[in-house]
């Protein structure tokens, strides 16, 4: 009985002594920096209106916050694992970049501390946008590209055009420009008619607006052409080249993975000095091998084995040989704009992944693949839809 009473008395004493010892040890011996988590404000974020910021600390201490080197509060006591919420009055702050500095010092003998700095942007400017040419008459032929420009009053997070049941990205005309543009490819088979397009713009704080307009697709008188190929050459090309179905699958993937950056500036140039156009864009062609189909490219001619160059800045994304196309090079100009070159005699010293500048050599004119003679098959695709490349060489496009 006495032992039980002694045990009952001693146990709390032992526990209290251990707890006090642990706290003393923790107070004097802890040299680890406290951990803090900040919510409500992100590095590089954009904000409008008043923002509630929250700091959660791993242990008790004192919190100090400065905004643009001006103190918001100093040595505010915070219990461990408790939240400390405070407002950031962005409504009364100037638009532009700001810096919040947080310092947290724990309550141990060593006064361990941690500091964090968050840079963010205040944007209380209402979003505005308008077409560059308010009275523009948007007309475009089948197989061409609709070019739309609009101006915004500030940098935006996202802009897209909805047209022909598809979405196309809009991007600054040049770096940091407030004039945005979009290139909408018009398929050769699209029915001539009047259509509506909508531009959806969202700024970096979540404001959004729409711009609506109409455009007209005009019928184009595509020509016809009949070609006869040498069966022995066709057989040989299938022996040395990859099937076209594989190329089309790769091109679809390349269009999807195209760089989200406008790599070109200004008009494109022709990839050779054109002496003759042997097949116009969109010609309805008949051959023994492919039957009746639309040739969605330009066939252009110059001296056999003369140089072919890049029509604009970009990145080489494909270099291979295919049965119908022969030696092939594809250049990605960004935002889904691809240039394709078929039937090359040989390649220049280029590799996939290499950047090329406007005018850099990529190969020579040849007759590999389904070619009846020396020429260059020059093709452009926007979001994997073939469009007339000659339109892109016009200075007023």
C-alpha positions as CSV (number, residue, x, y, z in Angstrom):
1,X,0.0,0.0,0.0
2,X,2.8,2.4,1.0
3,X,4.7,1.5,-2.1
4,X,1.7,2.3,-4.3
5,X,1.3,5.7,-2.6
6,X,5.0,6.4,-3.0
7,X,4.9,5.5,-6.7
8,X,1.8,7.6,-7.2
9,X,3.6,10.6,-5.7
10,X,7.0,10.0,-7.4
11,X,5.6,9.5,-10.9
12,X,4.3,13.0,-11.4
13,X,7.5,14.4,-9.9
14,X,9.6,12.4,-12.3
15,X,7.4,13.5,-15.3
16,X,7.5,17.1,-14.3
17,X,11.2,17.0,-13.7
18,X,11.7,15.4,-17.2
19,X,9.5,17.9,-18.8
20,X,11.3,20.8,-17.2
21,X,14.6,19.3,-18.2
22,X,13.5,18.8,-21.8
23,X,12.3,22.5,-21.9
24,X,15.6,23.7,-20.4
25,X,17.6,21.6,-22.9
26,X,15.4,22.7,-25.8
27,X,15.7,26.4,-24.7
28,X,19.5,26.4,-24.4
29,X,20.5,23.6,-26.8
30,X,18.2,24.2,-29.9
31,X,20.3,25.7,-32.7
32,X,18.0,24.8,-35.6
33,X,16.4,27.6,-37.7
34,X,12.7,27.7,-37.4
35,X,10.6,26.7,-40.4
36,X,7.9,29.0,-41.8
37,X,5.3,28.6,-44.5
38,X,3.8,31.6,-46.3
39,X,0.4,31.4,-48.0
40,X,-1.6,34.0,-49.9
41,X,1.4,35.6,-51.7
42,X,3.6,33.8,-54.2
43,X,7.0,34.6,-55.6
44,X,6.5,36.6,-58.9
45,X,2.7,36.6,-58.4
46,X,0.3,39.4,-59.6
47,X,-2.4,40.8,-57.3
48,X,-5.2,43.3,-57.2
49,X,-7.4,44.3,-54.3
50,X,-6.5,43.5,-50.7
51,X,-4.6,40.3,-50.2
52,X,-4.6,38.2,-47.0
53,X,-1.2,36.8,-46.2
54,X,-0.7,34.0,-43.7
55,X,2.5,32.8,-41.9
56,X,2.7,29.5,-40.1
57,X,5.8,28.8,-37.9
58,X,7.2,25.5,-36.7
59,X,7.8,26.9,-33.2
60,X,7.0,30.0,-31.1
61,X,8.8,33.2,-31.8
62,X,8.5,36.8,-33.1
63,X,7.5,37.9,-36.6
64,X,8.6,41.0,-38.3
65,X,7.4,42.1,-41.8
66,X,8.6,44.9,-44.1
67,X,7.0,46.1,-47.3
68,X,9.4,47.9,-49.7
69,X,11.7,48.5,-46.7
70,X,8.9,50.1,-44.7
71,X,7.9,48.2,-41.5
72,X,4.4,46.7,-41.4
73,X,4.9,45.4,-37.8
74,X,7.8,44.3,-35.7
75,X,8.4,41.4,-33.2
76,X,4.8,40.2,-33.2
77,X,4.6,37.2,-30.9
78,X,3.4,33.9,-32.5
79,X,2.7,30.6,-30.9
80,X,4.3,27.5,-32.5
81,X,2.3,26.0,-35.3
82,X,-0.3,28.8,-35.1
83,X,-1.2,30.9,-38.1
84,X,-0.6,34.7,-38.2
85,X,-2.7,36.4,-40.8
86,X,-2.3,40.0,-41.9
87,X,-3.6,42.0,-44.9
88,X,-1.5,43.5,-47.7
89,X,-3.2,46.7,-48.7
90,X,-2.6,46.5,-52.5
91,X,-5.4,48.9,-53.2
92,X,-3.4,51.7,-51.7
93,X,-0.1,50.6,-53.2
94,X,1.3,51.8,-56.5
95,X,1.0,49.5,-59.5
96,X,4.2,47.7,-60.3
97,X,6.8,45.6,-58.5
98,X,7.0,45.3,-54.7
99,X,9.1,43.3,-52.2
100,X,7.9,41.9,-48.9
101,X,10.6,40.8,-46.4
102,X,9.7,38.5,-43.5
103,X,12.0,37.7,-40.6
104,X,11.1,35.2,-37.9
105,X,13.1,34.7,-34.7
106,X,12.3,31.8,-32.4
107,X,12.0,32.1,-28.6
108,X,15.0,29.9,-27.7
109,X,18.2,31.2,-26.0
110,X,20.0,31.2,-29.3
111,X,17.4,33.3,-31.0
112,X,17.5,31.2,-34.2
113,X,16.0,33.1,-37.1
114,X,15.0,32.7,-40.8
115,X,14.3,35.4,-43.4
116,X,12.4,35.2,-46.6
117,X,11.8,37.7,-49.4
118,X,8.9,37.7,-51.8
119,X,8.8,39.8,-55.0
120,X,5.3,40.4,-56.4
121,X,3.4,42.8,-58.7
122,X,0.4,44.9,-57.9
123,X,-1.9,45.4,-60.8
124,X,-5.1,47.4,-60.2
125,X,-5.3,48.6,-63.8
126,X,-8.6,47.6,-65.6
127,X,-7.9,45.3,-68.6
128,X,-8.6,46.9,-72.0
129,X,-8.1,45.7,-75.5
130,X,-9.0,46.8,-79.1
131,X,-8.3,45.7,-82.6
132,X,-5.3,47.5,-84.2
133,X,-7.4,48.1,-87.3
134,X,-10.9,48.8,-86.0
135,X,-12.4,48.9,-89.5
136,X,-10.5,46.0,-91.0
137,X,-12.3,43.9,-93.6
138,X,-11.1,40.4,-92.8
139,X,-11.2,38.4,-96.0
140,X,-9.0,35.4,-96.7
141,X,-8.8,32.8,-99.5
142,X,-9.0,29.1,-98.9
143,X,-5.6,27.7,-98.0
144,X,-4.3,31.1,-96.8
145,X,-3.7,32.5,-93.3
146,X,-5.8,35.0,-91.4
147,X,-3.6,37.5,-89.6
148,X,-5.3,39.3,-86.7
149,X,-3.7,42.0,-84.5
150,X,-5.0,43.7,-81.3
151,X,-3.6,46.0,-78.7
152,X,-3.8,45.6,-74.9
153,X,-3.0,48.2,-72.2
154,X,-0.7,45.8,-70.2
155,X,1.0,42.5,-70.3
156,X,-1.5,39.6,-70.2
157,X,-1.3,36.1,-69.0
158,X,-3.2,34.4,-71.9
159,X,-4.9,35.3,-75.1
160,X,-6.5,32.9,-77.6
161,X,-8.6,33.2,-80.8
162,X,-11.6,30.9,-81.2
163,X,-12.2,30.4,-84.9
164,X,-13.5,27.5,-87.0
165,X,-14.2,25.4,-83.9
166,X,-10.5,25.6,-82.9
167,X,-8.4,27.7,-80.5
168,X,-5.1,29.4,-81.6
169,X,-2.6,31.2,-79.4
170,X,-2.1,34.9,-79.5
171,X,1.3,36.4,-78.6
172,X,3.2,39.7,-78.6
173,X,4.3,40.9,-82.1
174,X,7.8,41.5,-80.6
175,X,9.2,40.9,-77.2
176,X,7.5,43.1,-74.5
177,X,5.1,44.6,-77.2
178,X,1.5,45.4,-76.2
179,X,0.4,44.6,-79.7
180,X,-0.6,40.9,-79.9
181,X,-1.2,38.9,-83.0
182,X,-2.5,35.5,-84.1
183,X,-2.2,33.5,-87.3
184,X,-5.3,31.4,-88.1
185,X,-4.7,28.8,-90.8
186,X,-7.6,28.4,-93.3
187,X,-7.8,24.8,-94.6
188,X,-8.0,24.5,-98.4
189,X,-11.2,22.5,-98.0
190,X,-13.0,25.0,-95.7
191,X,-16.4,26.1,-97.1
192,X,-16.4,29.7,-98.3
193,X,-18.7,31.7,-96.0
194,X,-18.7,34.3,-93.3
195,X,-17.6,33.2,-89.9
196,X,-17.2,34.7,-86.4
197,X,-14.0,34.7,-84.4
198,X,-13.6,35.6,-80.7
199,X,-10.4,36.7,-78.9
200,X,-10.4,35.8,-75.2
201,X,-7.9,37.8,-73.2
202,X,-7.0,37.2,-69.5
203,X,-4.6,39.4,-67.5
204,X,-2.3,38.2,-64.7
205,X,-4.8,39.0,-61.9
206,X,-7.7,37.1,-63.5
207,X,-9.6,39.9,-65.3
208,X,-10.9,38.8,-68.7
209,X,-12.6,40.2,-71.7
210,X,-13.6,39.2,-75.2
211,X,-13.2,40.8,-78.6
212,X,-15.6,39.6,-81.4
213,X,-15.4,40.1,-85.1
214,X,-16.3,38.5,-88.5
215,X,-14.2,37.2,-91.3
216,X,-15.0,35.9,-94.8
217,X,-13.4,32.9,-96.4
218,X,-13.3,33.4,-100.2
219,X,-13.2,30.5,-102.7
220,X,-9.9,30.0,-104.5
221,X,-9.7,28.6,-108.1
222,X,-7.2,25.8,-107.4
223,X,-5.6,24.4,-110.6
224,X,-5.3,20.8,-111.7
225,X,-2.2,18.7,-112.5
226,X,-1.4,15.2,-113.7
227,X,2.0,13.5,-112.9
228,X,3.4,10.2,-114.1
229,X,6.1,8.7,-112.0
230,X,8.7,6.0,-112.9
231,X,7.5,2.8,-111.1
232,X,11.2,1.7,-110.6
233,X,12.0,5.0,-108.9
234,X,9.0,4.6,-106.7
235,X,10.1,1.1,-105.7
236,X,13.6,2.3,-104.9
237,X,12.4,5.1,-102.8
238,X,10.3,2.8,-100.7
239,X,13.4,0.6,-100.2
240,X,15.5,3.5,-98.9
241,X,13.0,5.8,-97.2
242,X,10.5,5.7,-94.3
243,X,6.8,5.5,-95.1
244,X,4.9,8.8,-95.2
245,X,2.4,7.7,-92.5
246,X,5.2,7.8,-90.0
247,X,6.2,11.3,-91.1
248,X,2.6,12.6,-90.7
249,X,2.5,11.2,-87.1
250,X,5.8,12.9,-86.3
251,X,4.6,16.2,-87.8
252,X,1.4,16.2,-85.7
253,X,3.6,15.7,-82.6
254,X,6.0,18.4,-83.7
255,X,3.1,20.9,-84.1
256,X,1.8,20.0,-80.7
257,X,5.3,20.4,-79.1
258,X,6.3,23.5,-81.0
259,X,8.1,26.1,-78.9
260,X,5.8,28.5,-77.1
261,X,7.9,31.4,-78.3
262,X,7.9,33.5,-81.5
263,X,11.3,32.7,-83.0
264,X,10.8,34.7,-86.2
265,X,10.5,38.5,-86.8
266,X,9.2,40.1,-89.9
267,X,8.5,38.6,-93.3
268,X,9.7,35.2,-94.4
269,X,11.9,34.9,-97.5
270,X,11.7,32.3,-100.2
271,X,14.1,29.3,-99.5
272,X,15.7,29.6,-103.0
273,X,15.9,32.2,-105.7
274,X,12.8,30.9,-107.6
275,X,13.2,30.7,-111.4
276,X,10.0,28.8,-111.9
277,X,7.0,27.6,-109.9
278,X,6.3,24.1,-111.3
279,X,3.3,23.4,-109.2
280,X,1.2,26.1,-107.5
281,X,-0.1,25.7,-103.9
282,X,-3.3,23.7,-103.6
283,X,-3.2,22.2,-107.1
284,X,-5.4,19.1,-107.4
285,X,-2.9,16.5,-108.5
286,X,-3.5,13.0,-110.0
287,X,-0.8,10.3,-109.9
288,X,-0.8,6.5,-110.2
289,X,0.5,6.1,-106.7
290,X,-1.6,8.5,-104.7
291,X,-4.7,8.9,-106.9
292,X,-6.4,12.3,-106.7
293,X,-5.3,14.6,-103.9
294,X,-4.5,18.3,-103.2
295,X,-0.8,19.3,-103.3
296,X,-0.7,21.7,-100.3
297,X,2.7,23.1,-101.1
298,X,4.7,25.0,-103.7
299,X,7.0,23.2,-106.0
300,X,9.8,25.6,-107.0
301,X,12.8,25.3,-109.3
302,X,16.3,26.6,-109.6
303,X,19.6,25.0,-110.8
304,X,19.9,21.4,-109.7
305,X,21.9,21.0,-106.4
306,X,21.9,24.7,-105.7
307,X,21.6,25.8,-102.1
308,X,18.4,25.8,-100.1
309,X,18.2,28.1,-97.1
310,X,16.1,28.7,-94.0
311,X,13.3,31.2,-94.8
312,X,13.3,32.5,-91.2
313,X,14.8,31.9,-87.8
314,X,13.9,28.6,-86.1
315,X,15.0,25.2,-84.8
316,X,15.6,22.1,-86.9
317,X,13.2,19.5,-85.6
318,X,13.3,16.9,-88.3
319,X,16.0,15.6,-90.7
320,X,15.3,12.3,-92.4
321,X,14.5,10.5,-95.6
322,X,11.0,9.4,-96.6
323,X,9.7,7.3,-99.5
324,X,7.5,10.0,-101.0
325,X,9.3,13.2,-99.8
326,X,12.9,12.0,-100.0
327,X,15.5,13.9,-98.0
328,X,13.4,16.1,-95.7
329,X,14.1,19.0,-93.3
330,X,11.5,20.6,-91.0
331,X,12.1,23.9,-89.1
332,X,10.0,25.0,-86.1
333,X,9.5,28.8,-86.0
334,X,7.5,28.7,-82.7
335,X,3.8,28.7,-81.9
336,X,3.1,25.8,-84.2
337,X,4.5,27.4,-87.4
338,X,6.6,24.9,-89.3
339,X,8.5,25.0,-92.6
340,X,8.9,21.8,-94.6
341,X,11.4,21.0,-97.4
342,X,11.2,17.8,-99.5
343,X,13.3,16.1,-102.2
344,X,16.7,17.5,-101.1
345,X,19.7,16.1,-102.9
346,X,21.7,16.2,-99.6
347,X,21.7,18.0,-96.2
348,X,23.9,20.8,-95.0
349,X,25.8,20.5,-91.7
350,X,22.7,20.7,-89.6
351,X,21.3,18.5,-86.8
352,X,18.0,18.1,-85.1
353,X,17.8,20.6,-82.2
354,X,20.1,23.1,-83.9
355,X,19.1,26.8,-84.2
356,X,19.2,28.2,-87.7
357,X,19.0,31.8,-88.7
358,X,17.2,33.2,-91.8
359,X,19.4,32.5,-94.8
360,X,21.4,29.6,-93.2
361,X,21.9,26.7,-95.7
362,X,19.9,23.5,-94.9
363,X,20.5,21.4,-98.1
364,X,20.5,21.4,-101.9
365,X,17.8,21.1,-104.5
366,X,17.4,17.4,-105.5
367,X,14.9,14.9,-106.8
368,X,14.8,12.3,-104.0
369,X,11.4,10.7,-103.2
370,X,8.5,10.9,-105.6
371,X,10.1,13.6,-107.8
372,X,10.0,13.6,-111.6
373,X,12.9,16.1,-111.7
374,X,15.0,18.5,-109.7
375,X,12.8,20.9,-107.6
376,X,12.1,21.9,-104.1
377,X,8.8,21.1,-102.3
378,X,8.3,24.1,-100.0
379,X,5.5,23.7,-97.5
380,X,4.3,25.6,-94.4
381,X,2.0,24.4,-91.7
382,X,0.3,26.3,-88.9
383,X,-0.9,24.0,-86.1
384,X,-0.4,21.2,-88.7
385,X,-2.7,22.8,-91.2
386,X,-1.0,23.5,-94.6
387,X,-1.1,27.1,-95.8
388,X,0.3,28.9,-98.8
389,X,3.9,29.8,-97.8
390,X,4.2,32.6,-100.4
391,X,1.7,34.7,-98.4
392,X,4.2,34.7,-95.5
393,X,6.8,36.4,-97.7
394,X,4.7,39.6,-98.2
395,X,5.8,42.6,-96.3
396,X,2.2,43.7,-95.7
397,X,1.0,40.3,-94.4
